[in-house]
């Protein structure tokens, strides 16, 4: 997989090695703001790695509950930000939705303030009416163990910079369907969700999502919004992600490394016969 345009920047650095200094050129993961608008109304700004920006915006609209299908997007285009020629704005035109941008802006303010408890966060997800992922989907543990290497081998920008998160989508046989990288792990997941939305592949009810970092609450709710039954991470999940996964029937796996992983919720999808231990 090739690194998207503008996703990598070059810089001069000074390296100390074995007692001596040298000057050399290094690669950095790019980080730029992306503003998402609905029509002319600014919705949010996220710091992201440029590349697959339309997918990022479409995935955000889906995973935040603003839309439910690609049919509700009547237009999606990149535009330059003010006082720059760089396309750091995505404008979305929506139809068949009664969404009010002011509602989401208020929710963002509340979510970023202190005092919002985990119960309130899960209640908000429950009110969205997200459905439990396919309970009949099963995965062979041997297939799961092969996924991290498949992820790592396709991380084009990470291989140059060492500084990006990745999200990868696999089918039931462990075949890589899509991989996206970003400086924000939630953005990488939104890019996967946006790819599936624009390709009209939703729901992803026969797929596995693997993320390179930890499996947090935000990642879990985005996986559920895309209909994904199994979310795996190379690191640990958060306590709130575990609570959400257990309530909504998501299989949540952490520490997927080598021939070991830990199942925090939905273990029936991994066990022989789908039974209990």
Secondary structure, DSSP 8 states (H G I E B T S, - for coil): ----TTSEEEEEEEEEETTEEEEEEEEEE--EEEEEEETTEEEEEEEE-SSSHHHHHHHHHHHTTS-SSGGGEEEEEEE--TT-SS--EEEEEE-S----HHHHHHHHHHHHSTT--HHHHHHHHHHTT-----TT----HHHHHHHHHHHHHT-HHHHHHS--EEEEEEETT--EEEEEEESSHHHHHHHHHHHHHHTT----TTEEEEESS-B-HHHHHHHHHTT-SEEEESS-B-HHHHHHHHHHT-EEEEEEETTEEEEEE-GGGTSGGG---
